Amino acid sequence: MSISIWSYPTRILFGAGSVKACGAEARALGLDRVLLVTDPGVLQAGLHQAVEASLTASGISFEIFSQLSSNPSEAEVEAGAAAYQRSGARGALALGGGAPMDVAKLIVVRSRVSNGWAELDDNKGGDKLIPRDLPPVLTIPTTAGTGSEIGRAAVLTVKSTGSKTVVFHPAMLPRVAILDPELTLSLPKAATAATGFDALTHCLEAYLAKGDHPIADSVALGGLELIAQHLQRAVANGKDIEARGAMLKAAMMGAASFQKGLGACHSLSHPLSAELGLHHGLANALCLPAVIDFNEAAVPERVRRVGALFGASPEPGACARRIRELREQVGISGGLAQAGVTRDMLPRLAQLALADGCHGGNPRPCSEDDFKALYLASL
């Protein structure tokens, strides 16, 4: 597989073996010392070795920070920021799924900003507190889901509120993203399915989001088409490098498209992760069909168009039924109840979902009662 280079506006390298270029790319940004932000699973799988070899070959020194979870907390981010300061790094290189990439972005924000994370909440205008001269971040995804490798935002759970909080600024946009499908070949089936549904949800919610953004719509539809054609393949055969590469593209396209907005599914899933530790992609997968049904009355033509990409008939409700079928086909069975959610949790979860800013882009307005009903429909 040859290496392609795209700019959108992050410089993106795509292709098998492209990870070997990370040292040269960091050097081209003027970096001579970086903090390598990753997680224990990546280290255990040995995926960091090619990165370390490339950095060393380019004369770039590094230290590793890996004390983080799949749903990053404020404490984890602050620990990473302290490691960044101690290391004398001039930039961050993130290797892994959405968590390391989000933490790397938040680390460079903390290197320039002392405000509390609740103040930096994008839903409260926190972007005004973030300067434009942030140190560079390079990203290397090892999953195909969040698209955080080209995103200008990051999510963490803030201690004072207990809520997942989005921090956003254009300066958080990674300078370079390296998409090497070889790094995703060992991803287990369950993780492949959950992260794939994360990418699917990003593309679908962006396409259904209210507002006029033809570029985002086109990218979202392209991402959905790739997912429809390749998600089952990637789950069935993890060594299918064509399918792995297509899912990396789709995840990246999801993040490019959701600058238009997201929707109710993300507002439902964020509290599930913050309160219960549920994997974000899995939470999206379990809530998405109910949200599609809820939104179909507002944007029926768009829902039908999405459904057609996945082979659904044009009848009302067919798109959501097809997405439920796909969920089962990739091994995600049951609902929120099987994931540990009980009816007595729903009032609290609905309050948190209503407070989450993502549903501001939903094509149909959501009340607290709507969120309760959506959680109930997803049990």
LINNORCOR-V242359 format. One line per field, one symbol per residue. phi: phi as a letter, one per 20 degrees, with the letter a starting at -180 (. if undefined). psi: psi as a letter, one per 40 degrees, with the letter a starting at -180 (. if undefined). burial: I if it has 9 or more other ideal C-beta (glycine too) atoms within 8 Angstrom, else O. A space follows every 50 residues. Layout:
BEGIN
phi: ???
psi: ???
burial: ???
END
This chain:
BEGIN
phi: .fedcccbegfddcqfnfgfefffffffenecbceeebcgfffffmffff fffffffemdebcdccebdfcgdgfffffffffffffmfdaccdcqeffg fffffffffffccdfffffegffdmfffedfeefffcdccfdcdbfmffc edbbcbeeffdmdfcedcagfefgfccdddfffdfeffgfffffffffff fgfffffegfodbffffffffffffffgecffffffcfefffffffffff ffffffeeffqdaffffffgffffedmfggffgfgfefgfffgfeffecf ffffffgffenefefgnfffffffffgffenedmcfffeoedffefgfff ffffffffffeffcgcdffffgfffffef
psi: hihihihfeihhhhiheedeedddddddeeiehihhhaidddddeeeedd dddddddefhiiihhegiieghidddddddddddddeeieiihhhaaddd ddddddddddeeheiidddehdeefedeehiefiiihiigieigcdeede ifiihihhdddeihhhhhideehidhhhghddeedehidddddddddddd dddddddeiiihgddddddddddddddddeddddddgeegdddddddddd dddddddeedibaddddddddddddeehhdddddddddddddddedddgd dddddddddeeiieiheddddddddddddeegiaadddeehideeddddd ddddehededehehihidddddddddee.
burial: OOIOOOOOOIIIIIIIIIIIIIIIIIIOIOIOIIIIIIIOOIIOOOIIOI IIIIIIOIOIOIIIIIOIOOIIIIOIIIIIIOIIOOIOIIIIIIIIIIII IIIIIIIIIIIIIOOOIIIIIIOOOIIOOIOOOIIIIIIIIIIIIIIIII IIIIIIIIOOOOIIIIIIIOIIIIIIIIIIIIIIIOIOIOIIIIIIIIII IIIIIIIIIOOOOOOIIOIIIIIIIIIIOIIIIIIOOIOIIOIIIIIIII IIIIIIIIIIIIIIIIIIIIIIIIIIOIOIIIIIIIIIIIIIIIIIOOII OIIIIIIIIIOIOOOOOIIIIIIIOIIIOIIIOOOIIOIOIOOOIIOIII IIIIOIOIIOIIIIOIOIOIIIOIIIOII
END
